[in-house]
């Protein structure tokens, strides 16, 4: 029993050493000291944008260091306890030690993934948009299933999620929806979900009982932070108010608190109806507009935009990144990594770790 546990502990110990190397912990601690010196400068807030940037960077750097140090300490304690139990042949601790090792192994895996998140926008919040594609009502229903899937994934991670805009289908489902997901590295984790998601099932909207293929696109972009400068002239904006609507087009608010902002030079439109406050909805719509305009600016640099969101394709056959098959068999397969599972319901319920981890590890090992 102790022999097997010792082997597993050695394996995890090697992983921790690799993580320490990948994190460049000594450099991180040096960076933290420099940022603390800047943060303690009494003149820091003479430039509020720079001040917020420094404090945000300090928070992220401290978080990485503290997460590693805490995990390393917990692992060292477990290693010591295991060695003591082994020397005394105390088998009564077997279940407790195995349980602790399992918990630590999960935390190590999570920290391993963070080492792959080194892109310039990976640490940002994420804006995730779902758009129904080819397939009519079935596609709109599929878009709503994906909304539920991503919401459950995000909530399962303990992240915050807002839904500033949603447009419902006439019969069922949704035409499109936008989510703002707030958490450290939300964009880094979710960016690989960008692409076409394909569903194969027996259509619940057809009396013929035939298999139907539906498509929906997922687009994930990083939320623009305050230090990112996007020049938006107020004269270039048209701001409209309207009543928030629910399924079937019914008005869910008695007052016109929802906001739609049109950026006239580009034709870009953002909207928010998540709050009863017109002011709050305007702030959210502007935040979305800033992020999307910034993304468009990056298109001038082809390599950067490819890293950001990948090549854009039609929401139809032959361009999918992942397929979800409900009938005649059950299978979810990612066509980029080959990762697959027959547990379709688990995936639809928000268990996306297999696919996200496969993408992160694959990119990190290139």
TITIBA-734300 format. One line per 3 residues: number of its first residue (from 1); their letters; for each residue x, y, z of C-alpha. Coordinates in steps of 0.05 Angstrom, whole numbers. Layout:
BEGIN
NUM) a) X Y Z | ...
***
This chain:
BEGIN
1) xxx) 0 0 0 | 54 50 21 | 97 29 -39
4) xxx) 43 48 -88 | 29 113 -51 | 103 130 -51
7) xxx) 107 119 -126 | 48 166 -138 | 79 219 -92
10) xxx) 144 216 -131 | 106 227 -196 | 70 288 -166
13) xxx) 136 313 -138 | 166 314 -208 | 105 351 -234
16) xxx) 114 404 -180 | 187 414 -199 | 166 423 -272
19) xxx) 113 473 -252 | 163 512 -210 | 209 515 -270
22) xxx) 153 534 -318 | 128 589 -272 | 199 616 -264
25) xxx) 185 625 -191 | 249 662 -174 | 235 712 -230
28) xxx) 162 718 -206 | 185 735 -135 | 234 787 -163
31) xxx) 177 816 -205 | 132 818 -144 | 184 858 -105
34) xxx) 190 908 -162 | 114 915 -167 | 108 925 -92
37) xxx) 159 981 -96 | 118 1014 -151 | 53 1003 -112
40) xxx) 83 1037 -51 | 105 1098 -90 | 62 1157 -64
43) xxx) 60 1186 -135 | 31 1123 -165 | -41 1150 -170
46) xxx) -19 1211 -210 | -32 1164 -268 | -95 1124 -250
49) xxx) -91 1078 -311 | -18 1059 -296 | -35 1051 -222
52) xxx) -92 1002 -236 | -47 964 -285 | 8 958 -232
55) xxx) -41 935 -178 | -74 885 -224 | -6 856 -245
58) xxx) 15 853 -172 | -49 816 -154 | -39 764 -209
61) xxx) 35 755 -193 | 21 747 -118 | -35 698 -136
64) xxx) 12 654 -176 | 65 654 -122 | 16 641 -65
67) xxx) -19 586 -103 | 46 550 -116 | 74 560 -46
70) xxx) 9 536 -14 | 7 474 -58 | 81 459 -46
73) xxx) 71 465 30 | 10 419 28 | 48 368 -14
76) xxx) 109 370 33 | 64 359 93 | 31 299 59
79) xxx) 99 271 40 | 123 277 112 | 60 245 139
82) xxx) 65 187 89 | 137 173 107 | 121 173 181
85) xxx) 61 126 170 | 106 81 128 | 160 77 182
88) xxx) 107 60 235 | 68 15 186 | 5 53 207
91) xxx) -46 26 156 | -103 63 191 | -81 126 153
94) xxx) -87 93 85 | -154 123 64 | -139 192 91
97) xxx) -71 194 55 | -102 170 -11 | -157 222 -5
100) xxx) -108 279 7 | -64 256 -50 | -124 256 -97
103) xxx) -142 327 -77 | -70 351 -85 | -64 316 -153
106) xxx) -125 355 -178 | -95 420 -154 | -28 403 -187
109) xxx) -65 390 -253 | -100 457 -246 | -34 492 -234
112) xxx) -2 456 -293 | -55 486 -338 | -40 556 -313
115) xxx) 32 548 -336 | 5 541 -407 | -32 607 -401
118) xxx) 22 656 -419 | -11 694 -477 | -17 770 -472
121) xxx) -92 766 -460 | -98 699 -424 | -108 730 -355
124) xxx) -166 774 -378 | -240 763 -367 | -275 732 -427
127) xxx) -332 754 -472 | -365 692 -501 | -417 698 -557
130) xxx) -461 641 -583 | -495 647 -651 | -544 597 -681
133) xxx) -523 576 -751 | -550 530 -805 | -608 487 -781
136) xxx) -667 533 -767 | -705 521 -702 | -660 462 -687
139) xxx) -599 506 -690 | -631 557 -645 | -648 502 -595
142) xxx) -576 478 -601 | -551 548 -586 | -592 548 -522
145) xxx) -564 480 -502 | -494 508 -511 | -513 569 -469
148) xxx) -533 521 -413 | -470 480 -422 | -423 540 -417
151) xxx) -462 571 -360 | -456 507 -320 | -382 501 -335
154) xxx) -369 572 -312 | -412 566 -249 | -379 500 -233
157) xxx) -312 536 -232 | -340 588 -184 | -332 643 -236
160) xxx) -379 702 -245 | -422 706 -307 | -467 761 -335
163) xxx) -513 757 -395 | -518 828 -424 | -553 808 -488
166) xxx) -597 752 -513 | -643 745 -573 | -694 689 -571
169) xxx) -719 647 -629 | -790 652 -655 | -808 580 -639
172) xxx) -754 557 -590 | -683 568 -569 | -641 630 -581
175) xxx) -613 665 -641 | -553 693 -604 | -528 710 -535
178) xxx) -468 744 -503 | -437 725 -436 | -385 765 -397
181) xxx) -345 716 -355 | -304 745 -298 | -247 705 -268
184) xxx) -171 705 -271 | -151 671 -336 | -223 663 -360
187) xxx) -202 681 -431 | -141 635 -428 | -184 575 -409
190) xxx) -242 590 -457 | -207 616 -519 | -201 547 -550
193) xxx) -277 541 -551 | -279 590 -609 | -305 556 -671
196) xxx) -364 517 -700 | -399 466 -655 | -440 412 -692
199) xxx) -499 373 -664 | -527 308 -693 | -593 283 -662
202) xxx) -665 263 -677 | -699 330 -685 | -751 344 -630
205) xxx) -783 393 -679 | -795 343 -735 | -852 292 -737
208) xxx) -812 249 -786 | -763 226 -732 | -703 236 -777
211) xxx) -633 254 -756 | -618 327 -761 | -551 365 -762
214) xxx) -548 434 -729 | -492 484 -722 | -475 541 -675
217) xxx) -414 585 -671 | -376 604 -608 | -333 666 -607
220) xxx) -289 682 -547 | -251 748 -542 | -215 779 -482
223) xxx) -249 835 -445 | -211 900 -457 | -181 925 -393
226) xxx) -176 997 -371 | -104 1006 -393 | -122 986 -465
229) xxx) -134 1051 -503 | -191 1050 -554 | -208 1117 -584
232) xxx) -284 1122 -586 | -313 1189 -607 | -381 1200 -573
235) xxx) -405 1232 -638 | -395 1165 -673 | -445 1131 -627
238) xxx) -520 1122 -634 | -552 1101 -569 | -622 1072 -569
241) xxx) -665 1050 -511 | -716 993 -514 | -753 945 -469
244) xxx) -718 881 -453 | -752 821 -485 | -760 749 -465
247) xxx) -780 685 -503 | -832 698 -556 | -815 772 -559
250) xxx) -853 790 -496 | -829 851 -458 | -800 833 -391
253) xxx) -791 905 -367 | -844 958 -364 | -793 1013 -376
256) xxx) -743 1022 -433 | -680 1006 -393 | -645 962 -445
259) xxx) -590 997 -485 | -567 987 -556 | -504 1023 -580
262) xxx) -486 1028 -653 | -415 1049 -673 | -432 1086 -737
265) xxx) -364 1083 -772 | -360 1007 -767 | -434 988 -760
268) xxx) -416 948 -698 | -475 939 -650 | -474 920 -577
271) xxx) -531 917 -528 | -546 902 -456 | -611 885 -421
274) xxx) -584 849 -360 | -599 905 -310 | -661 945 -294
277) xxx) -615 1006 -292 | -607 1042 -358 | -540 1070 -334
280) xxx) -513 1000 -316 | -535 973 -384 | -501 1031 -420
283) xxx) -436 1016 -383 | -440 943 -401 | -456 957 -474
286) xxx) -397 1005 -478 | -351 953 -446 | -372 903 -500
289) xxx) -362 955 -555 | -293 972 -530 | -272 899 -529
292) xxx) -299 886 -599 | -268 948 -628 | -202 930 -596
295) xxx) -207 860 -626 | -219 892 -694 | -158 935 -686
298) xxx) -117 873 -675 | -139 845 -742 | -88 891 -773
301) xxx) -36 845 -743 | -55 778 -773 | -13 734 -727
304) xxx) -41 766 -664 | -113 758 -686 | -101 685 -704
307) xxx) -75 673 -634 | -134 710 -607 | -193 676 -640
310) xxx) -170 631 -697 | -193 632 -769 | -266 651 -777
313) xxx) -308 601 -816 | -379 593 -840 | -428 565 -788
316) xxx) -442 503 -829 | -418 434 -851 | -344 419 -856
319) xxx) -318 474 -811 | -334 447 -742 | -283 442 -687
322) xxx) -325 394 -645 | -383 346 -658 | -436 324 -609
325) xxx) -473 262 -631 | -536 241 -593 | -561 188 -643
328) xxx) -550 134 -667 | -494 131 -616 | -468 179 -564
331) xxx) -402 214 -576 | -370 282 -566 | -306 290 -607
334) xxx) -258 349 -615 | -231 347 -686 | -168 386 -668
337) xxx) -140 343 -612 | -178 278 -622 | -203 281 -550
340) xxx) -270 245 -545 | -320 216 -496 | -385 177 -500
343) xxx) -412 214 -438 | -451 265 -478 | -497 284 -420
346) xxx) -437 300 -375 | -409 347 -428 | -476 380 -440
349) xxx) -481 389 -364 | -416 430 -366 | -360 380 -360
352) xxx) -312 410 -411 | -246 397 -376 | -226 340 -422
355) xxx) -229 385 -484 | -202 449 -454 | -144 413 -420
358) xxx) -127 375 -484 | -124 440 -523 | -82 476 -470
361) xxx) -33 419 -463 | -28 410 -538 | -12 483 -549
364) xxx) 35 486 -490 | 76 428 -516 | 85 457 -586
***
